[in-house]
Amino acid sequence: MRRLFSTAPYATVWVIGFFQETAFFLLVNLPGRLQQLGVGEAGIGVAYSVSALAALLLRPWFGRLLDVIHRRTVLRAAGILNVAATLALSLVDETGIALWLPFLAQRVLQIVLFTALLAYAADSLPPELRTQGLAVFGLSGLIPITVANLAGDALISFADYPGLLVAAAASGTISWVLVWRLPLLPLLGSRPRRSFWAVVAQRDLLPLWWITFMFSIGMEVMFTFMRTYINARPVTTLGGFFAVYGSIAIATRLIGGRRYDRLPHRLVTVVAISTQAAGLGLVAIAHSTGILLVGAALLGAAHGVVFPILSSQVVSRARGSERGSAIAMFTSIFDIALLTIAPIVGLVIDRAGYGPAFGGVAITLGLGTAVFVVLDRHATE
C-alpha cells in the first residue's frame, strides 16, 4: 500500500474521491428535504427513477467523451457544476423547475464524477498493481458511508437540510480544488476508437457485464429495502447492520490488498458472488440478531472483493483507447439493476413478504454465477 500512495496522482485522486463521496453520502438525506417541501413518497420515487434513466441515456455520450477528452478536464468541469447544483438545492424553498432542474443535474453529475474518478484512478496505476489499487481506491467511497451518515444526522439537527446541503457543497468544493493538483495523464491507446455500443458488445466483456448485473441486483435490493426490512423485523438497527457490513467490506479490501492481483479472478468472483447469495439467504430467513449480522458480514465481504476484481477486469480487457466507454458501461449496470429489480422485489414483498423476496434474489445470484462461468470460459478461450 505504501507503494500505491507514493505515487502522487493516485494519492491525490484517492483524497478527491473521499471528499466527493462524502458529499454524495450526505445527499442520501436529500429525500428528507423533498418531503419537507411537500413531495410525497411516490414523487420521490419518480424523481430518482427519472434521474437514473437520464444518466443511463447519457452514458453512451459520456463514455465516448471520456475516450477523447482528458479525465482531468471532465473532473474540473463536472466538479464545479456539481457544486453549483448542490448550492442551488440549498436555496430552493418550493417545488417547481427551480428544484427539479438542479436535482436532476446533481444526480447526473455525481455519476459523471464517479465514473471519471474511477477511470483516472485506473489510468494512474501500473498493471501489476491495478486490482489492489482499485480495491484501496474503493475505500475512499466506503469510509464516507459511516462518516457522512454520522455527520448528516448532526448537520440536520443543527442546521436543518439547507445546512446539510451547504456542507455537501463544501465537501464537493474541496474535491474540486484538489482536482487542480492532478497531473494531466495522456489519453490511452493508438488503435481507432469504435462506437460505444461496439465496446459494450465486445466478446470478452459480455460475461463481465452479466456478473456485474448479478452483483448489483443483490446490492441494490439490500440498499433499497433494508430500511423497511428492519422496521418489519426489528432484531437490530439499520445502523448496526451497515456498521457490520461496512467494517467487513473495508477489512476485506485491506486484507486482500496485493493478493487480488495474484489470485485467479474468475474463481474469486464466483466465490464472492456465492458469498453474497449466502448472505442474502441468511437475511431472508433471519429472525434473530446473530443470523442477520452474519448475513451482513457475508454481504460486506462480497462487496469488498467483487467491485475491485470486476472493475480491474473491465479495465484490463478493454482497449486502452476505449477505457472510458468500458468504465461508463460498467458503472451504468448499477442503475440498470436498480431500475430492473426494485419494482419486482417490491411487488414480491407486498405479495409474499421479505423471506421469499430476498430468498428469490439469492437463488438468482447462484444461478447467475453458474451462467457466468460458462460465458466467461467461452469468451476468453
C-alpha positions in Angstrom: 0.0 0.0 0.0 2.9 2.3 0.7 3.9 1.9 -3.0 0.4 2.9 -4.1 0.4 6.2 -2.1 3.9 7.1 -3.0 2.5 7.8 -6.5 1.3 11.4 -6.4 -1.6 11.1 -8.9 -3.1 8.1 -7.2 -2.8 9.6 -3.7 -4.4 12.8 -4.8 -7.2 11.1 -6.7 -7.9 9.0 -3.6 -8.4 12.1 -1.4 -10.5 13.7 -4.2 -12.7 10.6 -4.2 -13.1 10.7 -0.4 -14.4 14.3 -0.4 -16.6 13.7 -3.4 -18.1 10.5 -1.9 -18.6 12.3 1.4 -20.7 14.9 -0.5 -22.6 12.1 -2.2 -23.5 10.3 1.1 -24.5 13.5 2.8 -27.0 13.8 -0.1 -28.5 10.4 0.8 -30.6 12.6 3.2 -32.0 14.6 0.3 -35.3 12.8 0.2 -36.0 14.2 3.7 -35.7 17.7 2.2 -38.0 16.8 -0.6 -40.6 15.6 1.9 -40.1 18.9 3.8 -41.0 20.7 0.5 -44.2 18.6 0.2 -43.1 15.9 -2.2 -44.7 12.5 -1.4 -43.0 9.1 -1.4 -44.3 8.4 -4.9 -42.9 11.7 -6.2 -39.6 11.0 -4.6 -39.5 7.6 -6.3 -40.3 9.0 -9.7 -37.7 11.7 -9.3 -34.9 9.2 -8.5 -36.1 6.9 -11.3 -36.1 9.8 -13.8 -32.6 10.8 -12.7 -31.3 7.2 -13.1 -32.9 7.0 -16.6 -31.4 10.3 -17.6 -27.9 9.1 -16.5 -28.4 5.8 -18.5 -29.4 7.7 -21.6 -26.4 9.9 -21.4 -23.9 7.1 -20.7 -23.0 6.4 -24.4 -22.2 10.1 -25.0 -20.3 10.3 -21.7 -18.3 7.1 -22.3 -17.2 8.5 -25.7 -16.4 11.8 -24.1 -14.0 10.1 -21.6 -12.3 8.4 -24.5 -11.4 11.6 -26.3 -11.1 14.2 -23.6 -8.7 14.1 -20.7 -10.2 12.8 -17.4 -8.9 15.8 -15.5 -10.8 18.2 -17.8 -14.0 16.3 -17.2 -13.4 16.3 -13.5 -12.8 20.1 -13.5 -16.0 20.9 -15.5 -18.3 18.4 -13.8 -17.0 19.2 -10.3 -17.8 22.9 -10.4 -21.2 22.3 -12.0 -22.0 19.7 -9.3 -21.1 22.2 -6.5 -23.3 24.8 -8.2 -26.3 22.4 -8.5 -25.9 21.4 -4.8 -25.8 25.0 -3.7 -28.9 25.7 -5.8 -30.7 22.9 -4.0 -29.9 24.5 -0.6 -31.6 27.8 -1.7 -34.8 26.3 -3.0 -37.8 26.5 -0.7 -40.6 25.3 -3.0 -41.3 22.7 -5.7 -41.0 23.5 -9.4 -38.3 23.9 -12.0 -36.0 25.6 -9.5 -36.0 22.4 -7.5 -36.1 19.7 -10.2 -33.5 21.2 -12.6 -30.7 21.3 -10.1 -31.9 18.0 -8.6 -31.6 16.2 -12.0 -28.3 17.9 -12.8 -26.7 17.0 -9.4 -27.8 13.3 -9.7 -26.3 13.0 -13.3 -23.2 15.0 -12.5 -22.5 12.8 -9.4 -22.4 9.7 -11.7 -20.2 11.5 -14.2 -17.7 12.4 -11.4 -17.7 8.8 -10.0 -17.0 7.3 -13.5 -14.3 9.9 -14.3 -12.6 9.4 -11.0 -12.6 5.6 -11.4 -11.1 6.0 -14.9 -8.4 8.4 -13.7 -7.5 6.1 -10.8 -7.2 3.1 -13.2 -5.0 5.2 -15.5 -2.7 6.1 -12.7 -1.9 2.5 -11.7 0.6 0.1 -13.3 -1.0 -3.1 -14.5 0.6 -5.2 -11.7 -1.0 -3.0 -9.0 -4.3 -2.3 -10.7 -6.6 -4.6 -8.8 -5.0 -3.8 -5.4 -5.1 -0.1 -6.3 -8.8 -0.1 -7.3 -9.6 -2.1 -4.1 -7.9 0.6 -2.0 -9.4 3.4 -4.1 -12.8 1.9 -3.2 -12.1 2.7 0.5 -12.5 6.4 -0.4 -16.1 5.5 -1.0 -16.7 3.0 1.7 -15.3 5.1 4.6 -17.7 8.1 3.9 -20.7 5.7 4.3 -20.1 5.9 8.0 -18.5 9.4 8.2 -21.2 11.2 6.2 -24.1 9.5 7.8 -23.0 10.4 11.3 -22.2 14.0 10.1 -25.5 14.2 8.3 -27.5 13.4 11.5 -25.7 16.2 13.3 -26.0 18.7 10.5 -29.7 18.2 10.1 -30.2 18.6 13.9 -28.0 21.8 14.0 -28.7 23.5 10.6 -31.6 21.6 9.0 -31.4 20.3 5.4 -30.2 23.6 3.8 -27.2 23.4 6.2 -26.5 19.8 5.2 -26.7 20.8 1.5 -24.2 23.6 2.1 -21.9 21.1 3.8 -22.2 18.8 0.9 -21.3 21.6 -1.5 -18.3 22.5 0.7 -17.0 18.9 0.6 -17.5 18.9 -3.2 -15.6 22.2 -3.4 -12.6 20.7 -1.6 -12.7 17.8 -4.0 -12.9 20.2 -7.0 -10.0 22.3 -5.7 -7.8 19.2 -5.3 -8.5 18.2 -8.9 -6.4 21.1 -10.0 -3.4 19.4 -8.4 -3.8 16.3 -10.6 -1.3 16.0 -13.5 -2.7 15.6 -17.0 -2.4 11.9 -17.9 -2.1 11.1 -21.6 -5.1 9.7 -23.5 -4.5 5.9 -23.8 -4.2 3.8 -26.9 -3.5 4.4 -30.6 -6.0 2.0 -32.1 -9.1 3.5 -33.7 -11.9 4.0 -31.3 -15.1 2.1 -32.1 -18.6 3.2 -31.2 -19.8 2.9 -27.6 -22.0 0.0 -28.5 -19.2 -1.9 -30.1 -17.3 -1.7 -26.8 -20.4 -2.9 -25.0 -20.7 -5.9 -27.3 -17.0 -6.8 -27.1 -17.0 -10.6 -26.6 -14.8 -10.9 -23.6 -16.6 -8.0 -21.8 -20.0 -9.6 -22.1 -19.5 -12.1 -19.2 -18.3 -9.2 -17.0 -21.5 -7.2 -17.8 -23.6 -10.2 -16.8 -21.8 -10.9 -13.4 -21.7 -7.2 -12.6 -25.5 -7.2 -13.1 -25.8 -10.1 -10.7 -23.7 -8.4 -8.1 -25.5 -5.1 -8.5 -29.1 -6.5 -8.1 -28.0 -8.1 -4.8 -26.5 -4.9 -3.6 -29.3 -2.6 -4.8 -32.0 -4.8 -3.2 -30.2 -4.6 0.1 -29.7 -0.8 0.0 -33.3 -0.2 -1.3 -35.2 -2.4 1.1 -33.2 -2.8 4.3 -34.8 0.2 5.9 -38.3 -1.3 5.7 -37.0 -4.8 6.4 -35.6 -3.6 9.7 -38.9 -1.9 10.5 -40.7 -5.2 9.9 -38.1 -7.4 11.7 -36.7 -5.2 14.5 -34.0 -7.5 15.6 -31.3 -4.9 15.1 -30.9 -1.3 13.9 -30.1 -0.2 10.3 -27.0 1.4 11.7 -25.9 -1.8 13.3 -26.5 -3.8 10.1 -24.5 -1.4 8.0 -21.8 -1.0 10.6 -21.0 -4.7 10.3 -21.4 -4.6 6.5 -19.1 -1.6 6.1 -16.4 -2.7 8.5 -16.2 -6.1 6.9 -16.1 -4.6 3.4 -13.2 -2.3 4.5 -11.4 -5.1 6.3 -11.7 -7.4 3.2 -10.2 -4.6 1.0 -7.3 -4.1 3.3 -6.6 -7.8 3.9 -6.9 -8.6 0.2 -4.5 -5.9 -0.9 -1.9 -7.0 -3.3 -3.2 -10.6 -3.2 -6.0 -9.5 -5.5 -3.5 -9.2 -8.3 -2.2 -12.7 -7.8 -5.4 -14.6 -7.4 -7.4 -16.2 -10.3 -10.1 -13.6 -10.9 -12.8 -15.9 -12.2 -12.6 -18.2 -9.2 -12.5 -15.3 -6.7 -15.6 -13.7 -8.5 -17.5 -17.0 -8.3 -16.7 -17.4 -4.6 -17.6 -13.8 -3.8 -20.9 -13.8 -5.6 -21.8 -17.1 -4.0 -21.0 -15.5 -0.6 -23.3 -12.6 -1.5 -26.0 -15.1 -2.3 -25.5 -16.8 1.1 -25.6 -13.5 2.9 -28.9 -12.6 1.2 -30.2 -16.1 2.0 -29.5 -15.6 5.7 -31.1 -12.2 5.7 -34.2 -13.8 4.1 -34.6 -16.3 7.0 -33.2 -14.1 9.9 -35.4 -13.7 12.9 -32.5 -13.1 15.3 -29.8 -10.5 15.6 -27.0 -13.1 15.2 -28.2 -14.5 11.9 -28.9 -11.1 10.5 -25.5 -9.8 11.4 -23.8 -12.9 10.0 -25.7 -12.2 6.8 -24.4 -8.6 6.9 -20.9 -9.8 7.3 -21.1 -12.1 4.3 -22.6 -9.3 2.2 -19.9 -6.9 3.2 -17.2 -9.4 2.5 -18.6 -10.0 -1.0 -18.8 -6.2 -1.7 -15.2 -5.8 -0.5 -13.9 -8.3 -3.0 -16.2 -8.1 -6.1 -16.0 -4.4 -7.0 -12.2 -4.1 -7.4 -12.0 -7.5 -9.1 -14.6 -6.7 -11.7 -13.5 -3.1 -12.3 -9.9 -4.3 -12.8 -11.1 -7.0 -15.3 -13.1 -4.4 -17.2 -10.1 -2.1 -17.5 -7.7 -5.0 -18.4 -10.0 -6.4 -21.2 -11.0 -3.1 -22.7 -8.7 -1.4 -25.3 -6.8 1.4 -23.7 -8.3 3.9 -26.2 -11.8 2.7 -25.2 -11.4 2.5 -21.4 -13.7 5.5 -20.7 -16.6 3.8 -22.6 -16.0 0.5 -20.8 -16.0 2.1 -17.4 -19.1 4.1 -18.3 -20.9 0.9 -19.2 -19.6 -0.8 -16.0 -21.0 1.9 -13.8 -24.3 2.1 -15.7 -25.1 -1.5 -14.8 -25.8 -0.5 -11.2 -28.5 1.9 -12.5 -29.9 -0.7 -14.8 -30.1 -3.2 -11.9 -31.9 -0.7 -9.7 -34.5 0.1 -12.4 -35.0 -3.6 -13.1 -35.0 -5.3 -9.8 -36.5 -2.8 -7.4 -40.1 -2.9 -8.8 -40.0 -6.7 -9.0 -38.7 -7.2 -5.4 -41.1 -4.6 -4.1 -44.1 -6.4 -5.6 -42.9 -9.8 -4.2 -42.5 -8.2 -0.7 -46.1 -6.8 -0.9 -47.5 -10.2 -2.0 -45.4 -12.7 -0.1 -43.1 -11.0 2.3 -39.3 -10.4 2.7 -38.3 -14.0 3.0 -39.4 -15.1 -0.5 -38.3 -11.8 -2.0 -34.7 -11.8 -0.6 -34.5 -15.6 -1.0 -35.5 -15.4 -4.6 -32.7 -12.9 -5.3 -30.2 -15.2 -3.5 -31.3 -18.1 -5.8 -31.0 -15.8 -8.8 -27.4 -14.9 -7.8 -26.5 -18.5 -7.5 -27.9 -19.4 -10.9 -26.4 -16.3 -12.5 -22.9 -17.2 -11.2 -23.1 -20.6 -12.9 -24.1 -18.9 -16.1 -21.1 -16.5 -15.7 -18.6 -19.4 -15.5 -19.9 -20.9 -18.8 -20.0 -17.5 -20.6 -16.5 -16.5 -19.4 -14.9 -19.7 -20.4 -16.3 -19.4 -23.9 -15.5 -15.7 -24.2 -11.8 -16.0 -23.1 -10.8 -19.2 -24.9 
